[in-house]
Amino acid sequence: MDGNALVSLVKSFLDPATTAGMLIIPSTCIVYCIVQAIKWYASDEQEQQQNPIGKKIKKAVFVAVVLFSLTAILRIFGINV
C-alpha cells in the first residue's frame, strides 16, 4: 500500500473539515447562546429563577471550546498534512 496515497486521501477529508470547523463551531455557539438568551428573557420571572441561563451558556461555550481546540490542534500540529 502506498503511504503517500493514504496521507493524501486523509488530507482530502481533513482539510475541508478543519476549515469548516474553524468557521462553524464558533458561529453555531454564538447563535445558540443568542437563542437561549432570547428564550430566557421571554420566559416569566419564576421560570428564569428555576432555569438560570448561566448553566446553558457555560455548557455551550465549553463544548465549543473543546471542539474548536481539537480543530486548532489538528491545524497546529499538522496532523492533516
Wavefront OBJ file of the C-alpha trace (Angstrom):
o trace
v 0.000 0.000 0.000
v 1.260 3.427 -0.916
v 1.700 5.572 2.225
v 1.632 8.851 0.330
v -1.697 7.943 -1.260
v -3.159 7.237 2.171
v -1.879 10.555 3.531
v -3.308 12.319 0.510
v -6.679 10.609 0.985
v -6.859 11.514 4.673
v -5.769 15.071 3.923
v -8.507 15.442 1.310
v -11.096 14.778 4.022
v -9.497 16.579 6.965
v -8.601 19.867 5.251
v -12.185 20.839 4.411
v -13.418 19.522 7.772
v -10.949 21.615 9.779
v -11.651 24.697 7.692
v -15.385 24.257 8.163
v -14.926 23.541 11.868
v -12.985 26.765 12.370
v -15.947 28.704 10.985
v -18.992 26.669 12.001
v -18.182 25.883 15.643
v -17.884 29.473 16.959
v -20.777 30.784 14.874
v -23.037 27.940 15.992
v -22.144 28.607 19.621
v -22.921 32.308 19.256
v -26.274 31.637 17.593
v -27.174 29.032 20.247
v -26.324 31.450 23.073
v -28.383 34.229 21.489
v -31.389 31.921 21.055
v -31.131 30.708 24.657
v -30.866 34.292 25.920
v -33.967 35.300 23.963
v -35.886 32.302 25.326
v -34.739 33.129 28.853
v -35.735 36.801 28.592
v -39.103 35.823 27.093
v -39.947 33.486 29.988
v -41.572 34.714 33.168
v -39.618 35.525 36.314
v -40.314 32.215 38.050
v -39.015 30.213 35.094
v -35.975 32.478 34.920
v -35.132 31.640 38.527
v -35.720 27.907 38.031
v -33.688 27.713 34.825
v -30.712 30.052 35.060
v -29.195 30.919 31.729
v -25.645 30.659 33.025
v -25.595 26.856 33.017
v -26.737 26.602 29.409
v -24.271 29.230 28.246
v -21.397 27.581 30.148
v -22.173 24.184 28.599
v -22.359 25.641 25.103
v -19.113 27.558 25.483
v -17.352 24.524 26.992
v -18.419 22.278 24.118
v -17.448 24.919 21.566
v -14.033 25.428 23.175
v -13.322 21.682 23.242
v -14.384 21.168 19.621
v -12.562 24.276 18.432
v -9.441 23.215 20.330
v -9.446 19.835 18.613
v -9.749 21.555 15.260
v -6.985 24.018 16.129
v -4.705 21.211 17.334
v -5.176 19.426 14.023
v -4.130 22.610 12.249
v -1.225 23.500 14.552
v 0.472 20.142 14.641
v -0.181 19.445 11.000
v -1.848 16.114 11.578
v -3.780 16.740 8.401
v -0.631 17.496 6.379
l 1 2 3 4 5 6 7 8 9 10 11 12 13 14 15 16 17 18 19 20 21 22 23 24 25 26 27 28 29 30 31 32 33 34 35 36 37 38 39 40 41 42 43 44 45 46 47 48 49 50 51 52 53 54 55 56 57 58 59 60 61 62 63 64 65 66 67 68 69 70 71 72 73 74 75 76 77 78 79 80 81
